[in-house]
């Protein structure tokens, strides 16, 4: 077997396709710090998200490419740099790379549950994450993520968000006395969202998750018209009444030219802890069929799990609980899928080198 050279290793790695983004690892500039010592090859693969869902598949492809050229020992380190998926820098949020809106057509489908667990799971993976509660008249993000306190002014006079589970959180709830309702007309709701975009010290974020209120009105339009949204995650339950409303949310995002990253089906079934039987309380498979019929990705299904409700009541998201249940596992999978979809959006803005 001829001596390993950097050129030979790079040519072999240039045959390894990135399974989700397309293109190979070399042309996408994902190979860093390559060293060769005899038959040992060491390098870093720089992913486009720390929550990459296909790391194991990439690793297997690298092994298959390098073994035949004489690499007996392969040491791979992993790093991640999240790319911006929108071609223009949002003027209101210059340090935020990607804005992910979580939306539904109707209330009560668990949209805030998805938002909180998406944000926390991305932070657990190593990303810098913010969570904006844009449900101005029904704010409950602080309770669900366990964020307590009142934001203070930064040295620059901006609002400092509250941190919980590594996520920067802002909500109108932080500024309200307990139990006080927000009785505002649409322009005031839109103004509050703009202030949270403009006046909060978000800093540098890989992802800003925005929990939108139900419907297709002021909050959604304010966000879409104020900042470039990387993409929307739609949330539904399996039954037809929810699917009918999420269809309107899908149509709205398409009308305002916001990419839809995919659909999550929440409350997809209840598994009895005693007998193991699954009861489809809200029907079965409606979300997956809707996604297929409308040409969007199905990001996953989250089963009914009592630990999700228990955790939300005391500010412990499902993905942060000590023992991961079926819902927590599903939510972690969905977070990785969303991160992957954002990376795909970003890849469309990145030039790919041609490797000869």
LINTA-V153499 format. One record per residue. N is the residue number from 0. SS is DSSP state (H for helix, E for strand, L for the rest). Layout:
# LINTA-V153499
n:N ss:SS
n:N ss:SS
This chain:
# LINTA-V153499
n:0 ss:L
n:1 ss:L
n:2 ss:L
n:3 ss:L
n:4 ss:L
n:5 ss:H
n:6 ss:H
n:7 ss:H
n:8 ss:H
n:9 ss:H
n:10 ss:H
n:11 ss:H
n:12 ss:H
n:13 ss:L
n:14 ss:L
n:15 ss:L
n:16 ss:E
n:17 ss:L
n:18 ss:L
n:19 ss:L
n:20 ss:L
n:21 ss:L
n:22 ss:L
n:23 ss:E
n:24 ss:L
n:25 ss:L
n:26 ss:L
n:27 ss:L
n:28 ss:L
n:29 ss:L
n:30 ss:E
n:31 ss:E
n:32 ss:E
n:33 ss:E
n:34 ss:E
n:35 ss:E
n:36 ss:E
n:37 ss:L
n:38 ss:L
n:39 ss:E
n:40 ss:E
n:41 ss:E
n:42 ss:E
n:43 ss:E
n:44 ss:E
n:45 ss:E
n:46 ss:E
n:47 ss:L
n:48 ss:L
n:49 ss:L
n:50 ss:L
n:51 ss:L
n:52 ss:L
n:53 ss:L
n:54 ss:H
n:55 ss:H
n:56 ss:H
n:57 ss:H
n:58 ss:H
n:59 ss:H
n:60 ss:H
n:61 ss:H
n:62 ss:H
n:63 ss:H
n:64 ss:H
n:65 ss:H
n:66 ss:H
n:67 ss:L
n:68 ss:L
n:69 ss:L
n:70 ss:L
n:71 ss:L
n:72 ss:E
n:73 ss:E
n:74 ss:E
n:75 ss:E
n:76 ss:E
n:77 ss:E
n:78 ss:E
n:79 ss:E
n:80 ss:L
n:81 ss:L
n:82 ss:L
n:83 ss:L
n:84 ss:L
n:85 ss:L
n:86 ss:L
n:87 ss:L
n:88 ss:L
n:89 ss:L
n:90 ss:L
n:91 ss:L
n:92 ss:L
n:93 ss:L
n:94 ss:L
n:95 ss:E
n:96 ss:L
n:97 ss:L
n:98 ss:E
n:99 ss:E
n:100 ss:E
n:101 ss:E
n:102 ss:E
n:103 ss:L
n:104 ss:L
n:105 ss:L
n:106 ss:L
n:107 ss:L
n:108 ss:L
n:109 ss:L
n:110 ss:H
n:111 ss:H
n:112 ss:H
n:113 ss:H
n:114 ss:H
n:115 ss:H
n:116 ss:H
n:117 ss:H
n:118 ss:H
n:119 ss:H
n:120 ss:H
n:121 ss:H
n:122 ss:H
n:123 ss:H
n:124 ss:L
n:125 ss:L
n:126 ss:L
n:127 ss:L
n:128 ss:E
n:129 ss:E
n:130 ss:E
n:131 ss:E
n:132 ss:E
n:133 ss:L
n:134 ss:L
n:135 ss:L
n:136 ss:L
n:137 ss:L
n:138 ss:L
n:139 ss:L
n:140 ss:H
n:141 ss:H
n:142 ss:H
n:143 ss:H
n:144 ss:H
n:145 ss:L
n:146 ss:L
n:147 ss:L
n:148 ss:L
n:149 ss:L
n:150 ss:L
n:151 ss:L
n:152 ss:E
n:153 ss:L
n:154 ss:L
n:155 ss:L
n:156 ss:L
n:157 ss:L
n:158 ss:E
n:159 ss:L
n:160 ss:L
n:161 ss:E
n:162 ss:E
n:163 ss:E
n:164 ss:L
n:165 ss:L
n:166 ss:E
n:167 ss:E
n:168 ss:E
n:169 ss:E
n:170 ss:L
n:171 ss:H
n:172 ss:H
n:173 ss:H
n:174 ss:H
n:175 ss:L
n:176 ss:L
n:177 ss:L
n:178 ss:L
n:179 ss:L
n:180 ss:L
n:181 ss:L
n:182 ss:L
n:183 ss:L
n:184 ss:L
n:185 ss:H
n:186 ss:H
n:187 ss:H
n:188 ss:H
n:189 ss:H
n:190 ss:H
n:191 ss:H
n:192 ss:H
n:193 ss:H
n:194 ss:H
n:195 ss:H
n:196 ss:H
n:197 ss:H
n:198 ss:L
n:199 ss:E
n:200 ss:L
n:201 ss:L
n:202 ss:L
n:203 ss:L
n:204 ss:E
n:205 ss:L
n:206 ss:E
n:207 ss:E
n:208 ss:E
n:209 ss:E
n:210 ss:E
n:211 ss:L
n:212 ss:L
n:213 ss:L
n:214 ss:L
n:215 ss:L
n:216 ss:L
n:217 ss:H
n:218 ss:H
n:219 ss:H
n:220 ss:H
n:221 ss:H
n:222 ss:H
n:223 ss:H
n:224 ss:H
n:225 ss:H
n:226 ss:L
n:227 ss:L
n:228 ss:L
n:229 ss:L
n:230 ss:E
n:231 ss:E
n:232 ss:E
n:233 ss:E
n:234 ss:E
n:235 ss:E
n:236 ss:L
n:237 ss:L
n:238 ss:L
n:239 ss:H
n:240 ss:H
n:241 ss:H
n:242 ss:H
n:243 ss:H
n:244 ss:H
n:245 ss:H
n:246 ss:H
n:247 ss:H
n:248 ss:H
n:249 ss:H
n:250 ss:H
n:251 ss:H
n:252 ss:H
n:253 ss:H
n:254 ss:H
n:255 ss:L
n:256 ss:L
n:257 ss:L
n:258 ss:L
n:259 ss:E
n:260 ss:E
n:261 ss:E
n:262 ss:E
n:263 ss:E
n:264 ss:E
n:265 ss:E
n:266 ss:E
n:267 ss:E
n:268 ss:E
n:269 ss:E
n:270 ss:E
n:271 ss:L
n:272 ss:L
n:273 ss:L
n:274 ss:L
n:275 ss:L
n:276 ss:L
n:277 ss:E
n:278 ss:E
n:279 ss:L
n:280 ss:L
n:281 ss:L
n:282 ss:L
n:283 ss:L
n:284 ss:L
n:285 ss:H
n:286 ss:H
n:287 ss:H
n:288 ss:H
n:289 ss:H
n:290 ss:H
n:291 ss:H
n:292 ss:H
n:293 ss:H
n:294 ss:L
n:295 ss:L
n:296 ss:L
n:297 ss:E
n:298 ss:E
n:299 ss:E
n:300 ss:E
n:301 ss:E
n:302 ss:E
n:303 ss:E
n:304 ss:L
n:305 ss:H
n:306 ss:H
n:307 ss:H
n:308 ss:H
n:309 ss:H
n:310 ss:H
n:311 ss:H
n:312 ss:H
n:313 ss:H
n:314 ss:L
n:315 ss:L
n:316 ss:L
n:317 ss:H
n:318 ss:H
n:319 ss:H
n:320 ss:L
n:321 ss:L
n:322 ss:L
n:323 ss:L
n:324 ss:L
n:325 ss:H
n:326 ss:H
n:327 ss:H
n:328 ss:H
n:329 ss:H
n:330 ss:H
n:331 ss:H
n:332 ss:H
n:333 ss:H
n:334 ss:H
n:335 ss:H
n:336 ss:H
n:337 ss:H
n:338 ss:H
n:339 ss:H
n:340 ss:H
n:341 ss:H
n:342 ss:H
n:343 ss:H
n:344 ss:H
n:345 ss:H
n:346 ss:H
n:347 ss:L
n:348 ss:L
n:349 ss:L
n:350 ss:L
n:351 ss:L
n:352 ss:L
n:353 ss:L
n:354 ss:L
n:355 ss:L
